[in-house]
Amino acid sequence: MELNDFSDRLPPMLVKELRQGMRARTFVGVFLGLQCFLAIVMLFATSATALGGAGQTVSEIIFLFFALAVLVVQPLRAMNSLHAEIKSTTIDMMVLTRLTARRIVAGKWASIVAQTLLLLVSIIPYLILRYFFGGMNLFAELLALISIAWLSSCLTAVNIGLSANSSLLVRGFLPLLIALMMFSFTMSIGSNFEELIQFFSLDELNSIALFFGLLVGTWYLAWNFFYLGVKAVAPASENHSSLNRLICLITMAVIVTLLLCCHGELEILPYLLGAIAFPAALLSLTEPYTMMPRLAQPFVKKGVLGRFVGVFFYPCWTAGVHFSALLVFLLMLVNSWLHWFDSTSSLSEDSYVVITSLIASTLFPAFIVAAFFKRTSNPLGLYTAILLGSFCVMLALIALAESTDAEGAMMIFCWLPPIHLYMISDSNFDQQTIVILSTGIMLTYLLLLLILAWKRRDAIRSAETTAEEMNRSLAQKNAGVDDASLAQ
């Protein structure tokens, strides 16, 4: 093997993507641009600033340009990674090899993450220079840089998963929206640098709990969207949904445990659980309506208990509605307990309505897609369009109501869940009425989805019946083989 070649021990998909990615103009431009900007700007900063304050200036420059490179540019490079392969049909040839769908997607993700780590390693000389200026919190700054690289890897996984969708809104607009949010965060580093370093010092119990909670949350988000890409590449006979739903419940339990053990503010618990439940509900409510019998075999084999678990964990739309209803029940249980029964909690009516409105906003597009666009080939793209459209309509109605002093007419559009976010903040509406209205609208959409799921229960029944017959014939075949071996 030549010194300038990759080792044969590396995964073939990773080698293929690295060879292409490291020659790309985007990476070369980012790498060289980062070095040039850091070298030139740091030179001017150290010469124009007093020695006492030069250290913090150097740190701010390093963090600013590194965050721009790995939080904005690097994740955007994954925007078209899977869609380009699917569109050119080269993904079919990859699937025909021994490479699994998971290894194909993981190779694309690992390639971009490896290049991100190369950028991280390349700024080490500037960190050494920074150390000589003094006043450096070595542990906090190193942990902050590693955390930024971790966040970049998670955002890369999100964009790779979104890139498998055929809708330009999903694989184009959403990554750009994420990049805009990361750009805003990066621009705020300079003005909030001291607070950032103070947080990563981890000198308080709440900071430690929040840090590990963010690690778990970002990993969970990346996992969900990573497997969205895997599902798009994998054959229909593979089940990737059940594991994701189980991980959702486990992650919710971990977050609750961290919050209780660290005696955190319970008022943020519904928001944290809602943020965890949303990706799982989004993917569950956009599952295919049919299910292959092979996917039901492991559940049917476990008898009545397996069938009951399958009601929530089957990889189909009907089970996805049941699982989403379970998540809504858990969220409303926590929300109602904090609002009505916990005397130590200060969860206001405003917060209660915000949570119920966001839940209803999640269910509303799913009902529209299932009721009126059940033949669509891209339910996720349509769901995203309706979800974003509902919030755009809300903003337009608010602007119209404010300009015409007709806030009371907003009650006509109470069926649109995002409107409740405006109603609860407007003094023209009674808060108790909005609490009841928001809860009623949420339960209405949930009930409508459950009715549609009940009407389409035959997809599960037929799959279970066929799976039971397949298990029975397989058992008879195995018994025949055992009898033949004993006879010999």
Secondary structure as UniProt FT lines:
FT   TURN            3..4
FT   TURN            8..9
FT   HELIX           12..21
FT   TURN            22..23
FT   HELIX           25..48
FT   HELIX           51..67
FT   HELIX           68..73
FT   HELIX           74..76
FT   TURN            77..80
FT   HELIX           81..87
FT   TURN            88..89
FT   HELIX           90..96
FT   HELIX           101..122
FT   HELIX           124..131
FT   TURN            132..133
FT   HELIX           138..162
FT   TURN            163..164
FT   HELIX           169..173
FT   HELIX           174..187
FT   TURN            188..192
FT   HELIX           193..200
FT   HELIX           205..233
FT   TURN            236..237
FT   HELIX           241..261
FT   TURN            262..263
FT   HELIX           266..268
FT   HELIX           269..284
FT   TURN            285..286
FT   HELIX           293..300
FT   TURN            301..303
FT   HELIX           304..313
FT   HELIX           317..336
FT   HELIX           337..341
FT   TURN            343..344
FT   HELIX           349..372
FT   TURN            374..375
FT   HELIX           379..404
FT   HELIX           407..413
FT   TURN            414..415
FT   TURN            417..418
FT   HELIX           419..423
FT   TURN            424..425
FT   TURN            427..428
FT   HELIX           431..455
FT   TURN            456..457
FT   HELIX           458..487
//
